[in-house]
Amino acid sequence: MLDTRKVRAISLDLDDTLWPIWPTIERAEKVLHDWLVAHAPMAAALFANPAALREIRNHVADQRPELKHDLSAVRRESIRLALYRAGEDPLMAEAAFDAFFAARQQVELFEDVRPALQKLSERFPLVSLSNGNADLERVGLAAYFRAAVSAREFGVGKPDARIFLAAAGAVEVMPQEVLHVGDDATLDVLGALNAGMQAVWVNRGDHAWPHPQEPHATVTTLTQLCELLAD
């Protein structure tokens, strides 16, 4: 059971907790494809071939394992490799990635998110905790958050306990005083539990809980989270 008396700060996952990620990525990949068609058509053809794209991404993962927690760097290097293999200018990778990244920040929030963040931020310091590469400033939510911790900058990702401890440190509380909120049963909930935090599972899709360890609470919206914390 959730002990609301212990909660002094809240850490929040971003992708699929505050907005659906795959529609966002699909739109951003279309923007990238259109950019490549206009500026590097041979590389665009490579990116349009699922087998070739998979091989490029696997090659980058194998050759640059130090980038595994930096999704921006992995994508940028994949674009660079595709340009090189297509005989086009690899220096265009930066501009191509910029087109993708700008579109990746154009998220469509779940309707409960902004009112809930307003309420939560009035009572608790909020810190975002993400393995992804969303930018709170560009998404338009930075005003609600005291801090942001990402795998890209920290060097390890969820469910590693160290990144959860970093989130607690970012808002100057002890881990047991943090309530972590996220959609991923393993990365978010188990990661938070193993770091000594309380955890709320955001289950928007009516999924079955897959682990023996259970969250302190389950909600389908952040509105329900606000109601739990009001008790």
N, C-alpha and C positions, 0 to 999 in steps of 0.2 A: 504493500500500500504506500502511496505517496505521502510523505511527511512534509506538508507545506511549511511547517514551522522552521525547517532547516534551510529553506531556499533563500539565498541571499543574492544569487545571480543566475542568469539563464544563458546557456549556450545553444545556438540554433544552427542546424544544418540548413543549406540553401536549396540546392537542386532537388526537386521532387518533394521538398517540404514547404517551400514558399512559392514555387512555380513548377509546372511540368517541364522537365528538361528536354525530352526528345523532340517535341515540336520546335523548341528553340534551336536545337542542334540541326535539325533538318532544314530549317529556314537559313541558318548560317552557312550550312554546307552548300545550299543552292546559290547563295551570294558568292561564296568562294568559287564554285564552278563557273558561274557567269563571268566573274572577274578573270578567271583563267582562259575561258573561251575568247574573251576580248583581247587578252594580253599575251597568253601563252597557250595556244590551242593544242599543241602536242602534249603538254603536261595535262591539260584538261582531259584529253583522251585517256591518259593513264589513270587519272582520278575517276573517270567514268567506268573503268573496268574493275569490278569488285575483286577479282583474283590479283590483279596488279597492285591495287591499293592495299590489299591485305598483306602482300609480300613486302611492300614499301614500309608499312607500319611495323611489321615484324622485324625487318632489317634494322630500322631505327631503334626498336626496343632492344635488340640483341647487341647492337654496336654502341648504344648510348644508355646503358642501364642506370647511369647517374641521373637521368632525366625522368625516371619513371613516375615521380611525384609531381612533375611539372607538365601538365597537359598542354599548356601553351607552347612550351619548348618542343615537346614531342610533335605537335602538329606543324610548327614552323619548320622543324627539321625534315618532316615528311614532305612538305611542300618543296623545300630546297632540293631534296633528293629526286623528287619527280621532275623538277625543272632540269636538273643536271642530266638525268637519264633521257629526257626528251630532247636534249641538245639545245635547251633554251637557257636564258640567263638566270643562274641561281640567286643572283642579287635581288631578283624580283620577289623572292620569298617573303621579305619583310612587308612589302606593300600588299601582297596577296593575303598574308596572315592578318594584317590590319583590317582588311575588308571583312574577313571572317569574324574577327574578334569584336568589331563594332556591332555586327549583327547578332553575335552570341549574347550581347548584353541587353538585347531588346526582348526581355522576358514578359510574359503575361501572367501576372500574379493570380494565385487562387483568390477568390473574392473575399475570403475571410482574413487575408494576411494583413493588409494595411491597418484595418481597425484593431486587430489583435496586437500588432506591433506597437501601435500607439498606446494601448492600455498597458501592455507589459513593460514598455520602456519608461512609463511614468512611475512604476513601482520597483523595477529591478534594472541593474546594469545588464545590457545584452551584449553578447559577443558572438559573432558568426564563426562557425567552425566547419570548414569545407575542404574536400579533396579536389574540388573543381576550380575553375578559373573565372568565376563571376566577380565583377568589380562592383561593390556596393554603391560607390559614387555614381557610376554610369547606369546602374540599375535603378537608382533613385531611392535607395533605402538607407543610405549611410546615416541620416539624421537620427535613426532609431537605435543605432549601435554605438556602444562605448569603444569596442575594439573588434578587429577582424584577425582571425588566425587561419592560415591556409597551408595545406601540404606543400604547395609550390614554394612558399617562402620559408616554412619551418624545416622542410627536408624529409619529413616522414608524414604519413597520412593515417587517417582512421583505418582500422581500429586500434592502432598503436596507442598505448596509454599516455605516452609522452606528449602527444599533441593535445590531448584532453587536459593534461596538467598545465600545458602552456596556456590554454584558454582560461583556466582558473587564475593563473598568474596574471594574465592580461587585465583582469578586472579585480585583482588584489583580494581574492577570497580563497579559502581552502577548497580542495576538490569536493569534499562531502557537503559543501554549501552550494554547489552548483547543480542545477537541474539541466540536463542535456535533453534536447528535443530534436528528433529526426525521424526520417521515414525508413531508413535501412536497418533491418533487424540486427545484422551483424556489425556493420561499420559503425552505426550510431549507438544502438542500444547496448550490445555486448561490449563495445569499446568503452562506453561511459561507465557501465557497471564495473568493468575490470579496473577502471581508473578510480573507483571509489565514489562515483557520483550517483545521484538518482537519475533515472531516465524515463522519458515519456516517448512512446512509439506513436508516430503519426501514421495511421493506417487508413489512408484515403480510399484504398481500393478493395477493402474487405478481404485482405489476405489472411491466411492461417499463420499463426505464430510458429516459427520453425525450430526454436531452441528450448532446451530444458530450463535454462535461466529465463526469467520473465521480467518485462519492464515493470516499473512501479505503477504505471498507468498507461492506458491506450486511449487515444482520441482519434476522431475522424477529421476534425478541423481544429484550427487554432482558437476558434471561438470556444470550443469545449475546454481547451487548455486554460483559457482565461477563467472559465467558470470553476474549474477545479481549484485554481489558485485563489479564487475569491472565497472559498469555503473556510 
